[in-house]
Structure formats: C-alpha cells, structure tokens
Amino acid sequence: MTSKNDCNKSHSEEFSTEIIEGLRGKGSILIVTHDHPDPDALAAAVALQHLILVKTGQEATIAFGGVIGRRENLVMVNELEIKSTSIDDLDLDTFNAVCMVDTQPGTGNNSYPMDRRVDLVIDHHLQKEHTHSCRWVDVRPEYGASASILFEYLQSQDVKIATKLATILFYAIKSETEDLGRDWTKSDRDAYLKLMPLCNNRILHEITHPKSSRIYFRYFEIGLKNAKIYGNALFFNLYMIDHPEIVAEIADFLMRVEGIEIVLGLGCYREEGVLSMRTSHQETHAGILMQKVVEGLGTGGGHSMTAGGQVRPLPAANKSLGALEYELTGRLLAALGLEHTEPEILVAS
C-alpha cells in the first residue's frame, strides 16, 4: 500500500523535474520571498537557487521587500552567507522567469507587483486565487515548512546538501514548527531528522543565542505593559516598532501566560500595521481567524496555530493605533464568541 508520504516524495520528484526542465535556458531567474523574510522563506529560496544552479547551471537572484530585523535571522544570514537583494533595486523587466517561495501572488505580504507574471509558486499556506494563473504550483498547506518541500526536491534530484545548506534548512524547519511542536507532518519530521546530523552545530548555537540591543528588551516591556486579557485571549500593542518580526516574537513569548489560548499582537512599521497571531489549538485555525479579523482592513493568513497580517496604509499616530487596537480586539472577540468587556491587565504599571 502506498503511503501519503511516498506520494508526496513521488510528486516532489515529478514536479521538480518539470520545473528544472521548464527553467532550463531561461537565463535571468528571480526568486521572491515574502517581505521581512523569516528563516523558512530564506531557506526555501536558497534551496531553490541551489537546485536551479546545480541542475541547469543558471544563477538565480533572491529578492524581497522590507528588512531582516530579528537578531536570530540576521546571524543566520551572516553566518550562512545568504546573498539577497532588495526588490526595489531590481529592474524586473530583465528577468525571464519569476519564482515565489513561502508566499503567493496577491497575498499582500510580498512586494512583487500583482500585475506581473509569476511562473512558479512553492508554498505551505492555503492556496490563493491569483496563484491559479501561475504555470507551476506546488502548494501544500498541510506541511509545517516550505523548507521541507524544497528538501524533498533536493533529495529526489540527488542534489548534495552541503553543511551550510543543511543548516539553514534544518533551522527553518526547527523554527517554523517550534522543534516539531506545532503544525508539522511526517514529511517535516523526516526532513528534520535527516538534516540534523549534517548541520554545523556551532552556527546553530550562534543563531539561537544571539546578542540583542537594549531596545529589543524595551519592546518586551512595552508588550507586557500593554497586554490585555479577555478570558482566554490576550491582545498586545507595541505601537511604533523598528522591525516587523518583533511582533511575532513577543506573541510567541506571551503564549506562555497561564490560561491564555490565543494571542494577537499589533505594531506599526513604516505606516503599516503588523499583526501576529498564535493559538494553542489547531482547530481554532489562526490563519482563517486572522482573515476574519482583518477583513476590509488589510490582508492576512497563516496556519492552524500561527498567522500574520498587514493593515495598510496606517497613520503613524499612536492615537490611530489605539483606535485600530480597539477595532481589532472587538473583531477577535466577536469571532471567538467572547464579550468585549473591560480587560484584565497582565502587568500593572
């Protein structure tokens, strides 16, 4: 009897062969990740870039909008020598093929113009409407990480995975699934276990134990002081932030509060509202819930236990952020069937 895992591996071999032959001879190839990319987006991009180079001899350019601000991610980029560029610095007319990894056309979380053609999409989020128009699509929302899909491509094509590539793929799966603690499948576990002995342990330690600036700890203070509890839900507002990833980082941290089953955080980065959601129950499906919360205000999506969103454009004034906080809190509580009553303050000032 053929298992689902065997079917996935067979699909990976067939699909990766198809895209390799389809991209062969294209010349200039662009790989786009979502804005402010996390380890999974970067790992998927680097793995696809390596696959294309080994199998076709063509160089591909990795690009994204925004910044990499989280200390772990900065250390990872430096230690593993990941080369990328700002999408704003590119002449998009010069590329003959465009690939997207860990994002899709029309999601609102990447800076690639919606009116431009996208040839290939590889992602582990729910498939979006605009993705149907792409030539090659491999979207597996059941997977915990896009890196796991790319690992299957490399294995099926007998591409050697050197230490640095193994390390970035492993760390991507490790961070995306919280060490196989959330939103993982057997395929993620297989990739995790096969990559582990190939990793550079020194680099992994450097990535997971970075030194951070004092402002980093200031954000935790702001998050704790602004955290409001409504039953089993917690909402926090960081107001003005200097990098978007800090919202997700503090959302993960506040999920440790006893009695809390769902966390929604807000911050303002360059006139954009940045949202992050975490839940302890898969049946809640944070991605679908996030879409309900931001409907008519912005875009959002994610997985069963993690989600992100954007509200744009957003005035930078704290007063406007306070009003948005009230609106988002009301929408979240309504979706959860909770009353918008006076909240309990997590940390008294």
Sequence and secondary structure as in RCSB ss.txt:
>XXXX:A:sequence
MTSKNDCNKSHSEEFSTEIIEGLRGKGSILIVTHDHPDPDALAAAVALQHLILVKTGQEATIAFGGVIGRRENLV
MVNELEIKSTSIDDLDLDTFNAVCMVDTQPGTGNNSYPMDRRVDLVIDHHLQKEHTHSCRWVDVRPEYGASASIL
FEYLQSQDVKIATKLATILFYAIKSETEDLGRDWTKSDRDAYLKLMPLCNNRILHEITHPKSSRIYFRYFEIGLK
NAKIYGNALFFNLYMIDHPEIVAEIADFLMRVEGIEIVLGLGCYREEGVLSMRTSHQETHAGILMQKVVEGLGTG
GGHSMTAGGQVRPLPAANKSLGALEYELTGRLLAALGLEHTEPEILVAS
>XXXX:A:secstr
   HHHHHHHHHHHHHHHHHHHHTT  SEEEE  SS  HHHHHHHHHHHHHHHHHH   EEEEESS    HHHHH
HHHHTT   EEGGGS GGG SEEEEES  TTSSSS S TTS   EEEESS   GGGGGSSEEEE TTSS HHHHH
HHHHHHTT    HHHHHHHHHHHHHHTTTTTSS  HHHHHHHHHHGGGS HHHHHHHHS    HHHHHHHHHHHH
H EEETTEEEEEEEE SSTHHHHHHHHHHTTSTT  EEEEEEEETTEEEEEEEES GGG HHHHHHHHHTTTEEE
EE SSEEEEEE S    HHHHHHHHHHHHHHHHHHHT      EESS  
